[in-house]
Amino acid sequence: MIISLRDTADRLMAANSFVLTSHVNPDGDAIGSCLGLKFILESLGKKVQVLIDDDVPKFLSIMPGLDEVKKPVEDHYDADYLVILDACLDRVGTVPEKCKAPVLNIDHHGTNDNLADYLYLDADSAATAEIVYRLAKAMGVKFDKDSATAVYIGLATDSGYFKYSNTTPQTMRAAAELLETGIQPEKISEAIETKDFAVVQGLAKALQTVELYADGKVAGIFLDYELTSSIETTEGFIDLIRVIDGVDISVVLKAVEPEVCRVSMRSKETDVSTLALRLGGGGHKRAAGCTIKLPFAEAKKCLIDEILKAIED
C-alpha cells in the first residue's frame, strides 16, 4: 500500500521496535539511510537493529555506528516493523525470512515493485537519505553529529557529491542544514575516496578490461570471477569510464560467483532503469543495476545484447 511521508512518520513514531535493512552489495546511501534512521529513532527511545545480509564496504569506515550493522545470523528477529530502505523486498537477502514483522518500505527507486505492506516512494529524491532527512523533520527530531554524518554520506554518495542530475535545490538545502551540525565534508570525502595500494593495483587491472561498443556510446569494465576475487572493491570504477568522451552508457560487470554476475550502469541520456528491469534489476533512469545468474561469458553477452538493443531503440 502506498502511503504518504506523514503516514510513514506517524507509523515510525507509534511503534517501539524496528529491524532496519537495505540491499545486498550496500552503498553509501543504503548504510547511511539505515544508520541515520537508527540514530533518529533511538533519539525517540525506540529499539532498533540494523541487519545487512552482506559485507559493508571498507570505504564507509568513517560512518558512525558502523559496528552496529550486523549480519542476520539468528533464525528469528522480533520487531514492530521491518523497515527496508533504498531497496525493494527482493534485494535484501534473507532478512525478511527472519523478521516476519509488517514491512515498511522507504525508497527512491522508481522501479520499486510495491510488494511491501506499506511503501513510501519518492523517485524525485536524490537519495533515500534525503527521505530520511525529511522524516526526521516530520518527526520533530533535531540532527546531531552522528545522524547528520550518516544522512550526509547517503546524500553525497548517491548524488556523486552533488554533481549528478538527481541533485536538486532540496538536496542542497538538506546538505547545508546537515553541515550546520559541525560535520566536515572534506574529511568525509577524503576518507571515502582514500584507497589502499592494493585497491589502486586492482583498479589498474580492471582498466585493462575496458571495451567500447556502439561507436563509442557504450563503455564497459568486465571482470571475470578470478579478477573480481583479486580486487578488494570496485567502488568508483564506473565513474572512471563514464567520463570518456562520447560515452552515454557505462557499465561494470563483475562475476561475484562462478555463475552470478552483478552489474552497475550509468547513463547520460538512455533510460538504464528500463534496461535493468529487463535483466531482473531496477534503479533510476540514469543509474541502475541488476544481477545476472549466468557464467561470466554468457552474462557479458546477455548484457551487451540488451544494451545494444536499448541504444538502437
ABEGO torsion letter per residue (X at the ends): XBBBAAAAAAAAAABABBBBBBBBGBBAAAAAAAAAAAAAAAAAGBBBBBBBBBBBBAAAAABBGAAABBBBABABBBBABBBBBGBBAAAAEAAAAABABBBBBBBABAABAGABABBBBBAABABAAAAAAAAAAAAGBBBBAAAAAAAAAAAAAAAGGGABAABBAAAAAAAAAAAAAGBBAAAAAAAAABBBAAAAAAAAAAAAABBBBGGGABBBBBBBAAAAAABABABGAAAAAAABBGBABBBBBBBABAABBBBBBBBAABBAAAAAAAAGBEEBAABBBBBBBBBAAAAAAAAAAAAAAAAAX
